Amino acid sequence: MARKFFVGGNFKSNGTITQIKSIIEGLNQASLNPDVEVVISPPAIYLLLAKEIASNGIQVAAQNVYDKGNGAYTGEISAEQLKDAGVNWVIIGHSERRALLGESDKFVASKTKAALAGGLSVILCIGESLQERETGTTLNVVTRQLEAVADEVSDWSNIVIAYEPVWAIGTGKVATTEQAQEVHAAIRKWLKQTVSDKAAEGTRILYGGSVTDKNSKELATQPDVDGFLVGGASLKPAFADIINSAA
């Protein structure tokens, strides 16, 4: 089964109206590989703006969703509301939310279940800390994070997994191609053993963590690297080169 290359751009809490417009207009005008699925994720306040002006096949994702639906949940956004706004993707489980806001594996799994039930597609983030990498527990950590989701979700057809080693996010450090491939292959093996052969063959596994136009081409050569979730570099013109790196 051919897996369509996927590149996501997580803007995090960056940008103004003028800057978001400039970034998206640059992507609209860029020569992007039509065989790559591109999803950008601006701050929530700019989702409708991004949805309105994005073209060139570019889709839009939220950076978070709540697991309880509509109701008395101040400051939260439901899957129903995102779907109503035409936002069909959401990032869930990013390490910055796990670490800074204390989001547990169970909560991440609950949000993933709610998002899928609400008709959204999910970019599910997993990854280990530097200490966990150095103590050799990387695979234990990522499979634990995946197991929590598997306890809540049986159909993975609308999930894209983003492996993001925490020690590589925003640090300039990047997993070697061998390190990335090793973990991606282990994730695919886990999918085969725990979910299904179909999930293992069809689920796209992205690499994230200081991805740039300088290292993306080599990473893209790995058989189990199906794309990238890009942070800071998604705010720059070179993001187009990352999108085209699999060519």
C-alpha positions as CSV (number, residue, x, y, z in Angstrom):
1,M,0.0,0.0,0.0
2,A,1.5,3.3,-1.0
3,R,1.5,5.9,1.8
4,K,1.1,9.5,0.7
5,F,3.9,11.7,2.0
6,F,2.6,14.1,4.6
7,V,4.0,17.3,5.9
8,G,2.5,19.3,8.8
9,G,3.5,22.7,9.9
10,N,2.9,23.5,13.6
11,F,3.0,27.3,14.0
12,K,2.6,26.9,17.8
13,S,1.8,30.3,19.4
14,N,3.5,32.3,16.7
15,G,2.3,34.9,14.2
16,T,0.1,37.9,13.8
17,I,-2.6,38.4,11.1
18,T,-0.1,40.0,8.8
19,Q,2.5,37.3,9.4
20,I,0.0,34.4,9.0
21,K,-1.2,35.9,5.8
22,S,2.3,36.3,4.5
23,I,3.3,32.6,5.3
24,I,0.2,31.2,3.7
25,E,0.3,33.4,0.6
26,G,3.9,32.2,0.2
27,L,2.8,28.6,0.3
28,N,-0.1,29.4,-2.1
29,Q,2.3,30.7,-4.6
30,A,5.0,28.0,-4.1
31,S,5.5,25.1,-6.5
32,L,4.6,22.3,-4.1
33,N,4.7,18.6,-5.0
34,P,1.0,17.6,-5.6
35,D,1.7,14.1,-4.3
36,V,2.4,15.5,-0.8
37,E,-0.4,16.1,1.7
38,V,0.2,19.5,3.4
39,V,-1.5,20.6,6.7
40,I,-0.7,23.8,8.5
41,S,-1.7,24.5,12.1
42,P,-1.8,28.2,13.1
43,P,-3.0,29.4,16.6
44,A,-6.7,28.9,17.2
45,I,-7.5,32.6,16.7
46,Y,-6.3,32.4,13.1
47,L,-7.8,29.1,12.1
48,L,-10.7,30.7,10.1
49,L,-8.4,33.1,8.5
50,A,-6.1,30.3,7.4
51,K,-9.0,28.2,6.2
52,E,-10.3,31.2,4.1
53,I,-7.0,32.1,2.3
54,A,-5.2,28.7,2.0
55,S,-5.1,27.2,-1.5
56,N,-2.7,25.0,-3.4
57,G,-4.1,22.0,-1.7
58,I,-3.2,23.1,1.8
59,Q,-5.4,22.0,4.7
60,V,-5.7,23.4,8.1
61,A,-5.4,21.8,11.6
62,A,-6.1,22.9,15.1
63,Q,-3.4,22.6,17.7
64,N,-5.8,21.1,20.3
65,V,-9.3,19.9,21.0
66,Y,-11.3,19.1,24.1
67,D,-12.6,15.6,24.8
68,K,-16.0,16.6,26.3
69,G,-17.7,18.2,23.4
70,N,-19.7,21.4,23.6
71,G,-20.7,22.7,27.0
72,A,-19.5,24.7,30.0
73,Y,-15.8,24.3,29.3
74,T,-14.3,27.8,29.2
75,G,-11.5,28.3,26.8
76,E,-11.9,24.9,25.1
77,I,-12.8,24.0,21.5
78,S,-14.8,20.9,20.6
79,A,-14.5,18.6,17.7
80,E,-18.0,19.6,16.5
81,Q,-17.0,23.3,16.4
82,L,-13.8,22.6,14.5
83,K,-15.7,20.4,12.0
84,D,-18.3,23.2,11.7
85,A,-15.6,25.7,10.8
86,G,-14.2,23.4,8.1
87,V,-11.1,22.5,10.1
88,N,-10.7,18.8,9.5
89,W,-7.4,18.1,11.3
90,V,-6.1,18.4,14.9
91,I,-2.8,17.9,16.6
92,I,-3.1,15.9,19.8
93,G,-0.5,14.9,22.4
94,H,2.3,17.3,21.6
95,S,5.1,17.0,24.1
96,E,4.8,20.7,25.0
97,R,1.2,20.0,26.2
98,R,2.1,16.7,27.9
99,A,5.0,18.3,29.8
100,L,3.9,21.9,30.4
101,L,0.2,21.2,31.0
102,G,0.4,17.7,32.4
103,E,-1.7,16.0,29.7
104,S,-1.5,12.3,30.5
105,D,-1.5,9.4,28.1
106,K,-5.1,8.7,29.1
107,F,-6.2,12.2,28.4
108,V,-4.5,12.3,25.1
109,A,-6.2,9.0,24.2
110,S,-9.6,10.4,25.3
111,K,-9.1,13.5,23.1
112,T,-8.1,11.3,20.2
113,K,-11.2,9.2,20.6
114,A,-13.4,12.4,20.8
115,A,-11.8,13.9,17.7
116,L,-12.2,10.8,15.6
117,A,-15.8,10.5,16.7
118,G,-16.4,14.1,15.7
119,G,-15.2,13.4,12.2
120,L,-11.7,14.9,12.5
121,S,-8.4,13.4,11.5
122,V,-5.7,13.3,14.1
123,I,-1.9,14.0,14.1
124,L,-1.0,12.0,17.2
125,C,2.3,13.1,18.8
126,I,4.5,10.7,20.8
127,G,8.1,10.8,21.9
128,E,10.7,10.4,24.6
129,S,12.7,12.8,26.8
130,L,16.5,13.0,26.7
131,Q,16.7,11.0,29.9
132,E,14.5,8.3,28.5
133,R,16.6,8.1,25.4
134,E,19.8,7.9,27.4
135,T,18.4,5.1,29.6
136,G,17.4,3.1,26.6
137,T,13.6,3.2,27.3
138,T,12.6,5.0,24.1
139,L,10.5,2.1,22.7
140,N,8.9,1.5,26.1
141,V,7.8,5.1,26.2
142,V,6.4,5.4,22.7
143,T,4.6,2.1,22.9
144,R,3.1,3.1,26.2
145,Q,1.8,6.3,24.7
146,L,0.4,4.3,21.7
147,E,-1.2,1.6,23.9
148,A,-3.2,4.2,25.7
149,V,-4.8,5.3,22.4
150,A,-5.3,1.6,21.3
151,D,-7.3,1.1,24.5
152,E,-9.8,3.7,23.3
153,V,-9.6,3.5,19.5
154,S,-9.8,0.5,17.1
155,D,-9.9,2.3,13.7
156,W,-6.6,4.1,13.0
157,S,-7.4,5.0,9.4
158,N,-7.7,8.7,10.3
159,I,-4.7,8.9,12.5
160,V,-1.2,10.0,11.5
161,I,1.5,9.3,14.1
162,A,4.2,12.0,14.6
163,Y,7.2,10.6,16.4
164,E,8.9,13.7,18.0
165,P,11.8,13.0,20.4
166,V,11.4,15.7,23.0
167,W,15.1,16.3,23.2
168,A,15.1,17.3,19.5
169,I,12.2,19.8,19.6
170,G,13.4,23.3,19.2
171,T,16.9,22.4,20.3
172,G,18.6,22.1,16.9
173,K,19.4,18.5,17.7
174,V,18.0,16.0,15.3
175,A,17.7,12.2,15.5
176,T,20.0,10.6,13.0
177,T,18.4,8.9,10.0
178,E,19.2,5.6,11.7
179,Q,17.7,6.6,15.0
180,A,14.5,7.9,13.3
181,Q,14.1,4.8,11.1
182,E,14.7,2.5,14.1
183,V,11.8,4.0,16.1
184,H,9.5,4.4,13.1
185,A,10.1,0.7,12.2
186,A,9.3,-0.3,15.8
187,I,6.1,1.8,15.7
188,R,5.1,0.1,12.5
189,K,5.8,-3.3,14.1
190,W,3.7,-2.3,17.1
191,L,0.8,-1.4,14.8
192,K,1.0,-4.8,13.1
193,Q,1.1,-6.7,16.3
194,T,-1.4,-4.6,18.3
195,V,-3.8,-3.1,15.7
196,S,-3.8,-4.8,12.3
197,D,-1.8,-5.5,9.2
198,K,-3.8,-2.9,7.5
199,A,-3.0,-0.2,10.1
200,A,0.7,-1.1,9.9
201,E,0.8,-0.8,6.1
202,G,-1.4,2.3,5.8
203,T,-0.6,4.5,8.9
204,R,1.7,7.3,8.1
205,I,4.5,7.9,10.6
206,L,6.0,11.3,10.6
207,Y,9.3,12.5,12.1
208,G,9.4,15.8,14.1
209,G,12.1,17.6,16.0
210,S,14.2,20.4,14.5
211,V,13.4,19.4,10.9
212,T,14.8,21.8,8.4
213,D,15.3,21.9,4.6
214,K,18.9,20.9,5.4
215,N,18.1,17.5,7.0
216,S,14.7,16.6,5.5
217,K,15.9,15.1,2.3
218,E,18.0,12.5,4.0
219,L,15.3,11.7,6.6
220,A,12.8,11.3,3.8
221,T,14.8,8.4,2.3
222,Q,14.0,6.1,5.1
223,P,11.4,3.5,4.3
224,D,9.3,4.1,7.4
225,V,9.5,7.9,7.5
226,D,6.3,9.0,5.8
227,G,6.7,12.8,6.3
228,F,7.3,15.4,8.9
229,L,5.7,17.5,11.5
230,V,7.6,20.8,11.4
231,G,7.8,23.5,14.0
232,G,9.8,26.6,13.6
233,A,10.9,25.9,10.1
234,S,7.2,26.0,9.0
235,L,7.2,29.7,9.6
236,K,9.9,30.2,7.0
237,P,10.0,30.1,3.1
238,A,12.2,27.0,3.3
239,F,9.1,25.1,4.5
240,A,8.2,24.6,0.8
241,D,11.6,22.8,0.3
242,I,10.7,20.5,3.2
243,I,7.4,19.7,1.6
244,N,9.2,18.9,-1.6
245,S,12.0,16.9,0.1
246,A,10.6,13.5,-0.8
247,A,10.8,14.3,-4.5
